[in-house]
């Protein structure tokens, strides 16, 4: 689906959808708990549907009633059904070790860019523990694994993805012995692991954290819980940028004490000159003159697309660093951003691990979403402040994380031709 967006002033109030990161973790924890849990305020994006499907493939009963899931968890079993992770990297990397708690053969499938997204951190563990696996040459999926994980010492390179650490933290409490996970080589996106530990504790799992080392006692049991998922700072970021470059937007539904790493968007935009205030439980982003900054995104890589749009409208030069991992997301996001910003008349230098964006006034043009939800949403926000209409090719990819994005966009005054 292609959409052409007319320049317009975005203003008003929007309630952001629930956090995809928190929802993944709560749903999985409930699936591992022996008993019934209810997870409320869930947005059934394609990524969340992939996680629900993975739970069902392991024998978990999940009932859906609007935005509330009732999950009868525990007693995982291999059903013989492939674990289809669709295009969700979180689903894949979380469920590989969870399924490997069970002895036997399990197959993981997916599509799109997920077929190439790396899983080598797990394959190294399988090699060390003697688990057998097969996959197609040059691809990560389909992946078939035989055997079961054993407790012990695990070393994970934290520069690739924190999702590998989270996956192990889900699985290791279920093993018969104690384990330790040590993160080596740097620890990017550490905040996502902190979010995991917090949610696991809410489901009764004890983990000791000392620096970059996690000690996980075995023989633990997840306890069923009723959880309401908090609002998503990753999605709020687009509207906070929109408020700064357009007519002002009130963003509701966020927890100002959240552990979500993308909460950093507020501080980063303020450093760029944004006028963002907390008012009556909402964040209000008003029009402001933004200026360029040096921004290290190693702990919050998903913020790069909205930050790149803020930089496009800012005075001077913005240097985004620490973003090499964006090349292995749903698209090569650094390349996608550089190409599309250039299409809108914004000079952008593409670096191996970042971007240098020379701010100004974006023009109109045709944008390739590259099938990436965050690219489509970012340039939709840019379209509101551009000088001429912007065509977004493949805009329907927003379903991956925010199915109602364009409804909210129009509610705020966005115009789709």
C-alpha positions in Angstrom: 0.0 0.0 0.0 1.4 3.4 -1.1 0.2 6.6 0.6 0.8 10.2 -0.4 0.8 12.6 2.5 0.2 16.3 2.2 2.2 18.9 4.3 0.0 19.9 7.3 0.2 20.9 10.9 0.0 18.0 13.3 -1.6 18.9 16.6 -3.8 17.5 19.3 -3.7 14.5 21.6 -2.7 10.9 21.0 -2.6 7.9 23.2 0.3 5.7 22.2 -0.2 1.9 21.8 1.1 -0.5 24.5 4.8 -1.2 24.6 5.7 -4.0 22.2 8.8 -4.8 24.2 7.0 -5.1 27.4 4.1 -7.1 25.8 6.5 -9.7 24.3 8.0 -10.2 27.8 4.7 -10.4 29.7 3.1 -12.8 27.2 6.1 -15.1 27.3 6.4 -15.0 31.1 2.7 -15.9 31.3 3.1 -18.8 28.9 5.9 -20.2 31.2 3.8 -19.8 34.3 1.8 -22.7 35.6 -1.7 -21.3 35.8 -3.9 -18.6 34.3 -2.6 -15.1 33.6 -4.3 -12.1 32.0 -2.3 -9.6 30.0 -4.3 -6.5 29.4 -3.7 -3.5 27.0 -2.0 -5.5 24.2 -1.8 -4.2 20.6 -2.1 -7.2 18.2 0.6 -6.1 15.9 2.1 -8.7 13.6 5.1 -9.1 15.9 2.9 -9.7 18.9 0.8 -12.1 16.8 4.1 -14.0 16.1 4.8 -14.4 19.8 1.3 -15.6 20.5 1.7 -18.1 17.7 5.0 -19.3 19.1 3.3 -19.8 22.5 0.6 -21.9 20.9 3.2 -24.0 18.9 4.6 -25.0 22.3 1.2 -26.1 23.6 0.1 -22.9 25.4 -3.5 -21.9 25.3 -3.9 -18.2 24.5 -7.4 -16.7 24.2 -7.8 -13.2 22.8 -10.6 -10.8 23.8 -10.0 -7.5 22.2 -6.7 -6.2 23.8 -6.7 -8.7 26.6 -5.0 -12.1 26.5 -5.9 -14.9 28.8 -3.0 -17.4 28.9 -3.1 -20.8 30.5 0.6 -21.5 30.8 3.1 -24.0 32.0 3.7 -27.6 30.8 5.3 -26.7 27.6 5.5 -29.4 25.0 6.8 -29.9 21.5 3.7 -30.2 19.3 5.6 -31.0 16.1 4.4 -27.7 14.7 7.1 -25.3 13.4 7.6 -22.2 15.5 6.8 -19.5 12.9 8.4 -16.2 14.0 7.1 -14.3 11.0 9.4 -11.2 10.8 9.8 -10.7 14.5 13.4 -10.8 15.7 12.3 -10.7 19.3 10.1 -13.8 18.9 12.9 -15.8 17.2 15.6 -14.9 19.7 13.4 -15.3 22.8 11.9 -18.6 21.8 15.0 -20.5 20.6 16.4 -21.1 24.1 12.8 -21.5 25.5 12.0 -24.3 23.1 15.5 -25.8 23.8 14.5 -26.4 27.4 12.6 -29.3 25.9 14.4 -32.3 24.6 13.5 -33.2 21.0 13.5 -31.6 17.6 12.1 -28.1 17.0 12.1 -26.0 13.9 12.0 -22.2 13.7 10.8 -20.5 10.6 10.2 -16.9 9.5 10.2 -14.7 6.5 11.6 -11.5 5.0 14.7 -10.1 6.6 14.4 -12.4 9.5 15.8 -15.2 7.4 19.2 -13.4 7.5 19.2 -11.9 11.0 22.0 -13.5 13.0 21.5 -16.2 15.6 25.2 -17.1 15.8 25.3 -16.5 19.6 23.0 -19.4 20.1 24.7 -21.6 17.6 28.0 -21.2 19.5 26.2 -22.3 22.7 24.8 -25.3 20.8 28.2 -26.2 19.6 29.6 -26.1 23.1 26.8 -28.2 24.6 26.5 -30.7 21.7 23.1 -29.8 20.5 22.6 -30.7 16.8 21.2 -28.1 14.4 20.7 -27.6 10.7 20.0 -24.5 8.6 20.2 -23.5 5.0 23.6 -22.2 3.8 23.9 -18.4 4.2 20.7 -18.1 6.1 19.6 -18.2 9.7 16.2 -19.8 9.0 14.7 -22.4 8.8 16.6 -23.6 11.8 16.1 -27.1 13.2 17.6 -27.9 16.6 17.7 -31.3 18.4 18.5 -31.8 22.1 18.1 -29.8 25.2 20.0 -27.0 26.9 22.0 -27.8 30.1 22.6 -25.3 32.9 26.1 -23.8 33.2 28.2 -20.9 32.1 27.1 -18.8 29.2 29.1 -16.0 27.5 27.2 -13.7 25.1 28.7 -10.9 23.0 26.6 -7.9 24.0 27.4 -5.9 20.9 25.2 -7.9 18.5 21.8 -7.9 20.3 20.6 -7.9 23.9 17.8 -10.2 22.7 20.1 -13.2 23.1 20.6 -12.4 26.8 16.9 -12.0 27.3 16.2 -15.3 25.6 18.5 -17.1 28.0 17.1 -15.3 31.0 13.6 -16.7 30.1 14.8 -20.3 29.7 17.6 -20.8 32.3 15.3 -20.6 35.4 13.5 -23.7 34.1 16.6 -25.9 34.0 17.5 -28.2 36.9 20.8 -26.5 37.8 22.1 -23.0 38.3 23.5 -20.9 35.5 25.4 -17.8 34.9 25.3 -15.5 31.9 28.2 -13.1 31.3 28.0 -10.4 28.7 31.3 -9.7 26.9 32.6 -7.3 24.4 30.3 -4.4 25.4 26.7 -4.3 26.3 24.5 -2.4 23.9 20.7 -2.0 24.6 21.3 -3.0 28.2 18.1 -1.3 29.2 16.1 -4.0 27.4 17.6 -6.7 29.6 16.9 -4.6 32.6 13.2 -4.5 31.4 13.3 -8.3 31.1 14.7 -8.8 34.6 12.0 -6.5 36.0 9.2 -8.4 34.3 10.6 -11.8 35.3 10.7 -10.7 38.9 7.0 -9.7 38.6 6.4 -13.3 37.6 8.3 -14.7 40.6 11.7 -15.4 38.9 14.8 -14.5 40.9 17.9 -13.3 39.1 21.0 -11.8 40.7 22.6 -9.0 38.6 26.2 -7.9 39.3 27.5 -5.6 36.6 27.2 -7.5 33.3 26.8 -10.9 34.9 23.5 -12.6 35.6 23.2 -15.5 38.1 20.1 -17.6 37.5 19.1 -20.3 40.0 17.6 -23.4 38.4 14.3 -25.2 39.3 12.3 -22.0 39.5 8.7 -21.8 38.7 7.0 -18.8 37.0 4.0 -17.6 38.9 0.8 -16.5 37.0 0.1 -12.8 37.1 -2.3 -10.2 35.8 -0.4 -7.5 34.0 -1.4 -4.3 32.2 1.1 -3.4 29.5 2.4 0.2 29.7 2.5 2.7 26.8 5.3 2.5 24.2 8.1 5.1 24.2 9.4 3.7 20.9 6.1 4.8 19.2 5.7 7.9 21.3 9.1 9.1 19.9 7.5 9.7 16.4 4.8 12.0 17.9 7.2 13.8 20.2 9.3 14.7 17.1 6.1 15.6 15.3 5.1 18.0 18.0 8.5 19.7 17.9 8.5 20.2 14.1 4.8 20.9 13.7 1.9 22.2 15.7 2.4 20.6 19.1 1.2 17.2 20.3 0.1 15.9 23.7 1.2 12.2 24.1 -0.7 10.2 26.6 -0.4 6.7 28.1 3.2 6.7 29.1 4.8 5.8 32.4 7.3 8.5 33.3 9.1 6.0 35.5 9.3 3.4 32.8 12.4 1.2 32.4 12.0 1.2 28.6 15.3 2.3 27.0 13.5 4.5 24.5 12.4 6.7 27.2 15.7 8.4 26.4 13.9 10.2 23.5 12.7 12.9 25.9 16.2 13.8 27.1 17.8 13.6 23.6 15.1 15.8 22.0 15.5 18.3 24.9 19.2 18.4 24.2 18.3 19.3 20.6 16.2 22.2 21.9 12.8 20.6 22.0 10.1 22.0 24.3 8.8 18.8 26.1 7.0 19.1 29.4 5.1 16.7 31.6 1.5 17.9 32.2 -1.2 16.0 34.0 0.4 12.6 33.3 1.1 13.4 29.6 4.1 14.5 27.7 3.5 17.7 25.7 5.8 18.4 22.8 5.5 22.0 21.4 7.1 23.5 18.3 10.7 24.5 18.9 13.9 25.5 17.0 16.0 22.3 17.0 19.7 22.3 16.6 22.1 19.5 15.7 23.8 17.3 18.3 26.1 14.3 18.6 23.9 11.4 19.7 25.2 8.0 20.8 22.3 5.5 20.2 24.1 2.3 21.2 21.6 1.9 24.1 18.5 3.0 22.2 18.9 2.0 18.5 15.2 2.0 17.7 15.2 5.8 18.2 17.3 6.5 15.2 14.5 6.8 12.6 12.6 9.5 14.6 15.8 11.2 15.6 16.9 11.3 12.0 13.7 13.2 11.2 14.3 15.7 14.0 17.8 16.2 12.7 16.5 16.8 9.2 14.6 19.8 10.5 17.3 21.0 12.9 19.8 23.8 12.4 23.3 22.6 11.7 24.7 19.1 11.7 23.7 16.0 13.7 26.0 13.1 14.1 24.4 9.8 15.1 26.9 7.2 16.3 26.8 3.7 17.8 24.3 2.5 15.2 26.0 -0.3 13.3 23.4 -2.8 14.4 20.8 -0.9 12.4 22.1 -2.5 9.3 20.6 -5.9 10.4 17.2 -4.7 11.4 14.0 -5.0 9.3 16.0 -3.1 6.7 19.5 -1.6 6.6 18.1 1.4 8.4 21.2 3.5 8.0 21.1 3.1 4.3 17.3 3.5 4.2 17.4 6.7 6.2 20.3 8.2 4.1 18.6 7.4 0.8 15.3 8.8 1.8 16.6 11.9 3.5 18.5 12.6 0.4 15.3 12.2 -1.6 13.8 14.9 0.5 16.7 17.2 -0.2 18.5 16.7 3.1 22.2 16.0 2.7 23.1 12.9 4.6 26.5 11.2 5.0 26.2 7.4 5.5 28.9 6.1 7.9 29.6 2.4 8.8 28.0 3.0 12.3 25.9 6.1 11.9 24.8 9.1 10.0 25.8 12.8 9.6 22.7 14.7 8.8 22.9 18.3 7.6 19.6 19.9 8.7 17.4 22.2 6.7 13.9 22.1 5.2 12.8 18.8 3.7 11.1 18.9 0.4 8.6 16.5 -1.1 9.5 13.2 -2.8 9.0 9.5 -3.0 10.1 7.4 0.0 10.9 3.7 0.0 9.9 2.1 3.3 12.0 -0.9 2.5 9.2 -2.8 4.3 10.4 -1.4 7.6 7.7 -0.1 9.9 9.9 2.5 11.6 11.1 4.0 8.3 7.5 4.4 7.1 6.4 6.0 10.4 9.4 8.3 10.5 8.9 9.7 7.0 5.2 10.1 7.6 6.0 12.5 10.4 8.5 14.2 8.1 5.8 14.6 5.5 3.8 16.9 7.8 6.6 19.5 7.9 7.9 19.0 4.3 7.4 21.7 1.7 5.6 19.4 -0.7 3.7 16.1 -0.6 5.6 12.9 0.3 4.7 9.5 -1.1 5.4 6.5 1.2 5.8 3.3 -0.7 4.9 0.2 1.2 3.2 2.1 4.1 1.3 -0.9 5.3 4.4 -2.3 6.9 3.4 -0.2 10.0 1.3 -3.3 10.9 4.4 -4.9 12.3 4.3 -2.7 15.4 1.6 -0.1 15.2 -1.4 -1.1 13.1 -3.4 2.1 14.0 -0.6 4.5 13.2 -2.3 6.2 10.2 -5.6 6.4 12.0 -3.8 8.3 14.8 -1.9 10.3 12.2 -5.1 11.5 10.6 -6.7 12.2 14.0 -3.8 14.7 14.6 -4.6 16.5 11.4 -2.4 14.5 9.0 -3.7 14.5 5.4 -3.6 11.5 3.2 -4.3 12.4 -0.5 
